[in-house]
């Protein structure tokens, strides 16, 4: 067998394996979306469940009757978007300070921040709850944003990326009279756009899927995020479990974040200095 044919065969095998993996990953999502469009009287098991005889949006209408889906969606969007923007800003700003400035205790402080990654976040649940209560933020959406404005892993990630930015660019900006914040905003931020996009995608998914903290800090259903309120859907109506309605709620939770991630993913492909050239 020639070298070209061997490479071609290897490519077919690799792509075939990848196709199977993609199918396995996407099948549950596709099945979920199909079930959400089925009438409750249709079959929900076996291969028959993949065929939708009469597509309907009644499950989504029923979902809106059971929960304040509009308000809960707003809560999720607000906490996710504001939380992601603040996390990107403060993590990148802290990473910039640790990477490009020398000050007493810098290394000790940086390693201390990194060491906090070894402590499970749930360990701080009780003291954090007490702090939020003293600040009158219990049952407030800000209780989901403020505690995670800057995270150790975010600061570490940004620090590692910003460390690759040439010091000559920073020094040249200082000589030109640019302020510290101006250097961050005009020099560093354009360069680290791929890192910001990557960390933004991770933070978006994490905050959108956050279940523990909303359940801890929020007390009223009108304040719940989507993932919490969907988990509290009634598991039975009469003698049956309303799976189409439950999966309609799951679809509402999952699809937006998948679409948003696919949009952000293309911004992660840029070269690390593409922003500096454009700027």
C-alpha positions as CSV (number, residue, x, y, z in Angstrom):
1,X,0.0,0.0,0.0
2,X,1.4,3.4,-1.0
3,X,2.1,6.2,1.5
4,X,-0.7,8.3,0.0
5,X,-3.3,5.5,0.2
6,X,-2.2,4.7,3.8
7,X,-2.6,8.4,4.9
8,X,-6.0,8.5,3.1
9,X,-7.2,5.3,5.0
10,X,-6.0,6.7,8.3
11,X,-7.9,9.9,7.6
12,X,-11.1,8.0,6.9
13,X,-10.7,5.9,10.1
14,X,-10.0,9.0,12.3
15,X,-12.9,11.0,10.8
16,X,-15.2,7.9,11.2
17,X,-14.3,7.7,14.9
18,X,-14.8,11.4,15.4
19,X,-18.2,11.2,13.6
20,X,-19.3,8.4,16.0
21,X,-18.1,10.5,19.1
22,X,-20.0,13.5,17.8
23,X,-23.1,11.4,17.2
24,X,-22.9,10.0,20.8
25,X,-22.5,13.6,22.2
26,X,-25.3,15.2,20.1
27,X,-27.8,12.4,20.2
28,X,-29.1,13.1,23.8
29,X,-29.6,16.8,22.9
30,X,-31.4,16.0,19.7
31,X,-33.6,13.4,21.5
32,X,-34.4,16.0,24.2
33,X,-35.5,18.6,21.6
34,X,-37.6,16.1,19.7
35,X,-39.4,14.9,22.9
36,X,-40.1,18.5,23.8
37,X,-42.1,18.8,20.6
38,X,-44.1,15.7,21.1
39,X,-47.7,15.3,22.4
40,X,-47.9,13.7,25.8
41,X,-49.8,10.8,24.2
42,X,-47.1,9.8,21.8
43,X,-44.5,7.2,22.5
44,X,-41.5,8.3,24.5
45,X,-39.5,5.1,24.5
46,X,-37.6,3.1,21.9
47,X,-36.8,4.3,18.4
48,X,-40.4,5.4,18.0
49,X,-39.6,8.4,20.2
50,X,-37.4,9.8,17.5
51,X,-40.4,10.3,15.2
52,X,-42.6,13.3,16.0
53,X,-46.1,12.6,14.5
54,X,-47.6,16.0,15.3
55,X,-45.1,18.7,16.4
56,X,-46.6,20.9,19.0
57,X,-45.5,23.8,21.2
58,X,-48.0,22.9,23.9
59,X,-45.3,21.7,26.2
60,X,-43.6,25.1,26.2
61,X,-47.0,26.7,26.8
62,X,-47.6,24.3,29.7
63,X,-44.1,25.2,31.0
64,X,-45.0,28.9,31.0
65,X,-48.1,28.1,33.0
66,X,-46.1,26.2,35.7
67,X,-43.3,28.7,36.2
68,X,-42.6,32.4,35.6
69,X,-40.3,31.5,32.8
70,X,-39.9,35.0,31.5
71,X,-38.7,36.4,34.8
72,X,-36.5,33.4,35.5
73,X,-34.9,33.7,32.1
74,X,-34.2,37.4,32.8
75,X,-32.6,36.4,36.1
76,X,-30.3,33.9,34.4
77,X,-29.4,36.3,31.6
78,X,-28.7,39.1,34.0
79,X,-26.5,37.1,36.4
80,X,-24.7,35.4,33.5
81,X,-24.0,38.5,31.4
82,X,-23.1,40.9,34.3
83,X,-21.2,38.1,36.1
84,X,-19.2,37.3,33.0
85,X,-18.3,40.9,32.2
86,X,-17.2,41.7,35.7
87,X,-15.2,38.5,35.9
88,X,-13.4,39.3,32.6
89,X,-12.6,42.8,33.7
90,X,-11.3,42.1,37.2
91,X,-9.5,38.8,36.4
92,X,-7.7,40.3,33.4
93,X,-6.9,43.5,35.4
94,X,-5.5,41.4,38.3
95,X,-3.6,39.2,35.9
96,X,-2.1,42.3,34.2
97,X,-0.9,43.7,37.6
98,X,0.7,40.4,38.6
99,X,2.3,39.9,35.2
100,X,3.7,43.3,34.4
101,X,4.3,45.1,37.7
102,X,6.8,44.6,40.5
103,X,5.7,45.4,44.0
104,X,6.5,44.1,47.5
105,X,4.8,40.8,48.3
106,X,3.7,40.3,44.7
107,X,4.9,36.7,44.5
108,X,3.5,35.8,47.9
109,X,0.2,37.3,47.1
110,X,0.0,35.6,43.7
111,X,0.8,32.1,45.2
112,X,-1.7,32.7,48.0
113,X,-4.4,33.4,45.4
114,X,-3.4,30.2,43.5
115,X,-3.4,28.2,46.7
116,X,-7.1,29.1,47.2
117,X,-7.8,26.9,44.2
118,X,-7.1,23.9,46.4
119,X,-10.1,24.7,48.6
120,X,-13.5,23.6,47.4
121,X,-15.8,26.6,47.0
122,X,-18.5,24.9,49.0
123,X,-16.3,25.2,52.1
124,X,-17.0,28.9,52.1
125,X,-20.8,28.5,51.8
126,X,-21.6,29.2,55.4
127,X,-19.4,32.3,55.9
128,X,-20.4,33.6,52.5
129,X,-24.0,33.2,53.4
130,X,-23.5,35.2,56.6
131,X,-21.7,37.9,54.7
132,X,-24.5,38.2,52.1
133,X,-27.0,38.3,54.9
134,X,-25.2,41.1,56.7
135,X,-25.1,43.0,53.4
136,X,-28.8,42.4,52.9
137,X,-28.2,40.6,49.6
138,X,-30.0,37.4,50.4
139,X,-32.7,36.9,47.7
140,X,-30.8,39.4,45.5
141,X,-29.3,38.6,42.1
142,X,-26.2,40.5,43.2
143,X,-25.5,37.7,45.7
144,X,-24.7,35.5,42.6
145,X,-22.4,38.1,41.0
146,X,-20.4,39.8,43.7
147,X,-18.7,36.7,45.4
148,X,-17.3,35.6,42.0
149,X,-16.3,38.9,40.5
150,X,-12.7,37.6,40.5
151,X,-11.7,34.0,40.8
152,X,-8.3,32.4,41.4
153,X,-8.4,30.3,38.3
154,X,-9.4,33.3,36.2
155,X,-6.6,35.5,37.6
156,X,-4.1,32.6,37.0
157,X,-5.3,32.0,33.4
158,X,-5.1,35.7,32.5
159,X,-1.7,36.1,34.2
160,X,-0.3,33.3,32.2
161,X,-1.6,34.8,28.9
162,X,-0.6,38.4,29.7
163,X,2.9,37.2,30.7
164,X,3.5,36.4,27.0
165,X,2.8,40.1,26.0
166,X,6.3,41.6,25.2
167,X,7.5,44.0,28.0
168,X,8.7,46.3,25.2
169,X,5.1,47.2,24.3
170,X,4.3,48.1,27.9
171,X,7.5,50.2,28.3
172,X,6.9,52.0,25.0
173,X,3.5,52.9,26.1
174,X,4.9,54.3,29.4
175,X,7.4,56.4,27.5
176,X,4.6,57.8,25.4
177,X,2.9,58.9,28.6
178,X,0.1,56.3,28.7
179,X,-1.4,55.7,32.1
180,X,-1.4,52.3,33.8
181,X,-5.1,51.8,33.0
182,X,-4.5,53.1,29.5
183,X,-1.8,50.5,29.0
184,X,-4.2,47.8,30.1
185,X,-7.1,49.1,28.0
186,X,-5.3,50.1,24.8
187,X,-2.4,47.7,24.7
188,X,-3.2,44.6,26.7
189,X,-6.9,44.1,26.1
190,X,-6.6,44.1,22.3
191,X,-3.8,41.5,22.5
192,X,-5.6,39.1,24.8
193,X,-8.9,39.0,23.0
194,X,-8.6,35.2,22.3
195,X,-8.0,34.6,26.0
196,X,-10.9,36.9,27.0
197,X,-13.1,35.0,24.5
198,X,-12.0,31.6,26.0
199,X,-12.4,32.7,29.6
200,X,-15.7,34.4,28.7
201,X,-17.1,31.2,27.2
202,X,-16.1,29.1,30.3
203,X,-17.5,31.7,32.7
204,X,-20.8,32.0,30.7
205,X,-21.3,28.2,30.9
206,X,-20.4,28.1,34.5
207,X,-22.7,30.9,35.6
208,X,-25.6,29.8,33.4
209,X,-25.4,26.3,34.8
210,X,-24.8,27.4,38.4
211,X,-27.2,25.5,40.7
212,X,-25.7,25.5,44.2
213,X,-25.4,29.2,44.8
214,X,-28.8,30.3,43.5
215,X,-30.4,27.6,45.6
216,X,-28.5,28.8,48.6
217,X,-29.0,32.6,48.3
218,X,-32.4,32.9,46.6
219,X,-35.7,32.4,48.4
220,X,-38.5,33.3,46.0
221,X,-39.4,31.6,42.8
222,X,-39.5,35.0,41.0
223,X,-35.8,35.4,41.9
224,X,-34.8,31.9,40.8
225,X,-32.6,31.3,37.8
226,X,-33.8,29.0,35.0
227,X,-31.8,26.0,36.0
228,X,-33.2,26.1,39.6
229,X,-36.8,26.7,38.7
230,X,-36.7,23.9,36.0
231,X,-35.4,21.5,38.7
232,X,-38.4,22.3,40.8
233,X,-41.0,21.3,38.1
234,X,-43.6,18.9,39.4
235,X,-42.5,15.3,38.6
236,X,-46.0,14.0,38.1
237,X,-49.3,15.2,36.8
238,X,-52.0,12.7,37.8
239,X,-50.7,9.2,37.1
240,X,-47.9,10.1,34.7
241,X,-44.7,12.1,34.6
242,X,-44.9,15.0,32.1
243,X,-41.6,14.2,30.4
244,X,-42.3,16.4,27.3
245,X,-42.9,19.4,29.6
246,X,-39.8,18.7,31.7
247,X,-37.6,18.2,28.6
248,X,-39.1,21.4,27.1
249,X,-37.8,23.2,30.2
250,X,-34.4,21.5,29.8
251,X,-34.3,22.5,26.1
252,X,-34.9,26.2,27.1
253,X,-32.0,25.9,29.6
254,X,-29.5,24.1,27.3
255,X,-30.0,25.5,23.8
256,X,-29.2,29.2,24.4
257,X,-25.8,28.5,26.0
258,X,-24.8,26.0,23.3
259,X,-25.7,28.6,20.6
260,X,-23.8,31.3,22.5
261,X,-20.8,29.1,22.9
262,X,-20.7,28.4,19.2
263,X,-20.8,32.1,18.5
264,X,-17.9,32.9,21.0
265,X,-15.9,29.9,19.8
266,X,-14.9,31.7,16.5
267,X,-13.4,34.5,18.5
268,X,-11.0,32.1,20.2
269,X,-9.2,31.2,16.9
270,X,-7.5,34.5,16.5
271,X,-3.7,34.7,16.9
272,X,-2.5,36.1,20.2
273,X,-1.2,39.3,18.6
274,X,-4.0,39.9,16.1
275,X,-5.6,42.5,18.3
276,X,-2.3,44.4,18.6
277,X,-2.0,44.6,14.8
278,X,-5.6,45.8,14.5
279,X,-5.2,48.3,17.3
